[in-house]
Amino acid sequence: MTGSKPAIPREWLVPLVLFATPVAAGDFDLASLDLAALIECRANVPAYNGLALWLAGEPDVGQTLGWKEAASGNPFLRQYELPAPIHVFGRDTGTIVFTATGPMAVLDGIAAPELARQLDVPATVSTPDKFLGEKVVAESSEDASGVSLATRITLNVSTVESHPGRTLAGCSYTLDVK
């Protein structure tokens, strides 16, 4: 981490991975990492879980992946500058953030409402100061040994005060255990 910037605690990534798959950090294959697919909700939960668990245990993501952690200005976002841009949602970006539930691209040059329209993501909040849209991509539930697991994958488009003039778009992978 850089400086005294608050960041998403690595342990926030762990609850999802503890129940969804038996993937261990040592089992994650960096060659299988498709960051664009994870951001665009084209990956499955085990793929995200593998990355999340690996990130939670990786002491130096920058050295391993070439990502440079940057101050996000937001305690709920862990931001990285990538060594080369990735192509997501028809655009290139060199900046990503991780929320507690998944990766998002930080995009310039498109307003959040316009990107949401292009991606068919309905707005849940749309004001001059804030935009938040969410579309459910996949939902499932199962009962195993008296435990109910509900998985929900959503595509999200939003604005945040810490990133004025920029649009965040990405995938949320959540698991509710009851």
N, C-alpha and C positions, 0 to 999 in steps of 0.2 A: 504494500500500500504506500501511497505517497503522502508525506506530511502527516498532519493530524486530521485529515479528511475522514468524516464518518463514512463507513461503507456497510454494505449488507454483510452481516456476519455470515461466515461460511456455514455455520450450523443451520441457517435458514434454508439452505439447499438440501440438507440431509433428510428432513421428514418425508419428503416425496420419495426419495430413493430407498428408504428403509423398508417400505412395504410393497412397492410396485414391482420390483424385480430383484433377483438375487445377484445383480451385477456388483462386483467388487471393484474398487478403484484400480487395482492391478489388472483387472480384466478389460479395461477400457482401451480400445485401439485408436490411437490418434489418427491413423490412416483412414479410419471410417468417419471422421468428423466432417460433416457437411453443414457448416454453419448457416448457409443460406436456407437449407431445408428446415433446420430447427427454427429459424426466425419466421419463415413463411408457413409454418404448421404443416409441412410436408413430411415431417419425421414422426416416428411413433414415440410413445412414452418411454420405452426402454432406451431408445437412442438418447433422449434428453436426460434420463436418469443416469446413464453412463457418464455423460459429460458433467452433470451436476455433482455427482459423487467424486469424479476425478478432480474437478475444480476445487471442491471442498478440501481435498487432501493434497493438492499440488502447491508446494511452497513458492514456486516461481513460475507463474504462467508466462510472464514476459520472456524469460529465457527459453522456455519450452516451445511456445507458440509464436514468439515475436510480438505479442500484444503488449502495448504500453498502457499501464493503468494511468488514468487521468482523473483529476478532480472533477466530479460531476456537479457539485453544488447542491446535491440532493442526497440526504442520508439513506434514501431508499433505492438508490441506483448506484451500481458499481459500473464505472465506465472504462472502456478500453479503446485505444486507437490501434487499428490493425496495420500490419506491415504492408498490406496491399488491399485496395478496395474490394468489396464483395458486391455482387449484383443481386438485389432483392427488390421485389415489387416493381420491376422495370426500371430501377434506378441503382446508381452506384453510391456506396458509402464506405468511408473508412473508419466510422465510429459506431460502436455498439454499446449497449448498456444491458446489464442483467438486473431484473427485478427479483423479488423473492420467488417468483414462479416461472421465470423464463427469460429468453433473450429478446432484445428489441433493437432494430436498426434506428439510428438517428439520421433523419433525412432532411436535406435542404432543398429548397426550390419547389415545394408543394405544400399547400395548406392541408391540415388534417381533414377538414370536411371533404375536400376534393379527393384525397387518397381514399378515404372511407367510401365515397361513392364509387370509385373505380374498383374497389375490392368488395363491394356489396356488404359493407360493415355498417349496420344501423347505429345511429348516434343514441347514446343514453344521456349525454350532456352535450349541449351545443350552445355556447354563449360566446360573445366576443372575447372573453377572457379564458375560456376553458372548453376543450373538446375531449370527449371520451366516447369511443365506440367499441362495440364488442359483438363478435359473431361466433356462435358455437360451431366448432368444426367437428368435434366428436364428443360423445358422452356415453358412458357405460357404467354399469355397476355389477358387482358380483359378491356373493357371500362365500366366505371360506373359513371354516373352523370357528363359526360364531362371530366372525368379524365381517362387517360390510365395508367394501371398498368401492367408492364412486370416483371415477376418473372423468375429468372434464378438460378438454382442450379448446381454447378460444383464441381467435385472431383479434388483436387489439390495435386500435389507432388512437393516439392521444397527443395532447400537448401538456407540458409541464412548465412551471415558472422558471425552473432552473435552466431550461433550454429555449429561451425566447426565439421565435421565428423558425423553430425547427419542429418537425413532426416525428414522433416515436411510433414505430409500427413493429409488431412482432407477436410472438406466440406465448401463451400462458398454458403451462402444463400443471394441473392441480389434481390432488388426490385427497379425498375426504375419507377418513377412517373412523368408523363408528363401532 
